[in-house]
Amino acid sequence: PGRKLRFSKSTLREAGVSIHDAVCARVNGRSMERMILDGAAVGVDRGQTDIIDGEIYAFDQDGMLRTKYLYKLPGGSVRARSENHDEYPDEIFTAEQMAEIRILGRVFWWSTVRRAPRRH
C-alpha cells in the first residue's frame, strides 16, 4: 500500500501480461531463497491462474500470501515446491484443499534488494 512499481507496456507485453492483470506484492520468508529473497517484490499476472507445471504462482492459503512452484497431480491434487526445498519440503494439496486455496496468478517478475546485515 502506498508504493508503486512501474513497468513499461512493452515489458508487460513481452511477459504476456495484460496491463490490467499486473499486480505486485512483497514476499516474506525464506522458502523461495536463493531465487526470491525475503522482502523481495514480485509481479503477479492475475490473468494466469491455470497451473502450468513448474511455474511460480502466488496464492492465498487461509489469508496467507504464498509463492511456490506448482505442479498438477492426478485427481486434482497439486504439489507445491519451494526453491529452498531442503528447509521447506514439498507440500501436497488434495483436491479438497485446492478448493479452499485461491490462485492469485503466475509470478512473472521479482526484484530483490539484499538487506544490510544486522550489526551487533
C-alpha positions as CSV (number, residue, x, y, z in Angstrom):
1,P,0.0,0.0,0.0
2,G,1.2,3.5,-0.9
3,R,4.1,2.2,-3.1
4,K,4.1,1.8,-6.8
5,L,6.3,-0.1,-9.2
6,R,6.2,0.9,-12.8
7,F,6.5,-1.5,-15.8
8,S,6.6,-0.4,-19.4
9,K,3.8,-1.7,-21.6
10,S,6.5,-3.4,-23.7
11,T,7.9,-5.2,-20.7
12,L,4.4,-6.5,-19.8
13,R,3.7,-7.4,-23.4
14,E,7.0,-9.4,-23.6
15,A,6.0,-11.2,-20.4
16,G,2.5,-11.9,-21.9
17,V,0.8,-9.9,-19.1
18,S,-2.2,-7.6,-19.6
19,I,-1.7,-4.2,-18.1
20,H,-5.0,-4.7,-16.2
21,D,-3.8,-8.1,-14.7
22,A,-0.4,-7.0,-13.3
23,V,-0.1,-6.5,-9.5
24,C,2.8,-6.5,-7.1
25,A,3.3,-7.9,-3.7
26,R,6.1,-8.3,-1.1
27,V,7.3,-11.7,-0.2
28,N,8.0,-12.7,3.4
29,G,10.0,-15.7,4.4
30,R,12.9,-17.8,3.1
31,S,11.1,-20.7,1.4
32,M,11.9,-19.3,-2.1
33,E,15.5,-18.3,-1.4
34,R,18.1,-18.3,-3.4
35,M,15.7,-17.4,-6.2
36,I,13.5,-14.9,-4.4
37,L,14.8,-13.4,-1.1
38,D,12.8,-12.4,1.9
39,G,11.4,-9.0,1.4
40,A,11.5,-9.2,-2.4
41,A,8.8,-7.6,-4.6
42,V,7.1,-9.9,-7.0
43,G,5.0,-9.1,-10.1
44,V,1.9,-11.3,-10.4
45,D,-0.2,-11.9,-13.5
46,R,-3.7,-12.2,-12.2
47,G,-4.8,-13.4,-15.7
48,Q,-2.8,-16.6,-15.5
49,T,-4.4,-18.7,-12.8
50,D,-4.4,-22.1,-14.6
51,I,-1.4,-24.0,-13.3
52,I,1.4,-24.7,-15.8
53,D,3.7,-27.2,-14.2
54,G,7.0,-25.8,-12.8
55,E,5.9,-22.1,-12.9
56,I,5.9,-20.0,-9.8
57,Y,2.5,-18.9,-8.5
58,A,1.2,-16.6,-5.8
59,F,-1.7,-18.0,-3.9
60,D,-3.8,-17.2,-0.9
61,Q,-4.0,-20.0,1.6
62,D,-6.1,-19.2,4.7
63,G,-5.3,-15.5,4.4
64,M,-1.5,-16.1,3.9
65,L,0.2,-15.0,0.7
66,R,2.4,-17.8,-0.5
67,T,4.7,-18.2,-3.6
68,K,5.8,-21.6,-4.8
69,Y,6.4,-23.7,-7.8
70,L,3.2,-25.6,-8.5
71,Y,2.7,-28.9,-10.3
72,K,-0.6,-30.6,-11.1
73,L,-1.1,-34.2,-9.9
74,P,-3.8,-36.8,-10.7
75,G,-7.2,-36.3,-9.1
76,G,-7.0,-32.5,-8.8
77,S,-4.1,-32.5,-6.3
78,V,-1.3,-30.1,-6.6
79,R,2.4,-30.3,-5.4
80,A,3.9,-27.1,-4.1
81,R,7.7,-26.9,-4.1
82,S,9.9,-24.3,-2.5
83,E,13.2,-23.2,-4.1
84,N,14.7,-23.8,-0.6
85,H,13.3,-27.3,-0.5
86,D,15.9,-28.6,1.9
87,E,14.4,-26.5,4.7
88,Y,10.9,-26.3,3.3
89,P,9.8,-29.8,1.9
90,D,7.3,-30.3,-0.8
91,E,3.6,-30.0,0.2
92,I,0.8,-31.9,-1.5
93,F,-2.6,-30.2,-1.5
94,T,-5.6,-32.5,-2.1
95,A,-8.4,-31.5,-4.5
96,E,-10.4,-30.6,-1.4
97,Q,-7.7,-28.4,-0.1
98,M,-7.2,-26.8,-3.5
99,A,-10.9,-25.8,-3.4
100,E,-10.0,-23.6,-0.4
101,I,-6.8,-22.1,-2.0
102,R,-7.1,-19.1,-4.3
103,I,-4.5,-19.0,-7.0
104,L,-3.8,-15.3,-7.4
105,G,-1.6,-15.6,-10.5
106,R,1.7,-16.6,-12.1
107,V,4.7,-14.7,-10.8
108,F,6.3,-13.1,-13.9
109,W,8.9,-10.8,-12.2
110,W,10.8,-10.4,-9.0
111,S,13.3,-7.9,-7.6
112,T,15.5,-8.3,-4.6
113,V,17.5,-5.8,-2.7
114,R,19.9,-7.5,-0.4
115,R,19.3,-6.2,3.1
116,A,22.3,-5.0,5.1
117,P,23.4,-7.4,7.8
118,R,22.4,-6.6,11.3
119,R,25.2,-5.1,13.4
120,H,25.6,-6.2,16.9
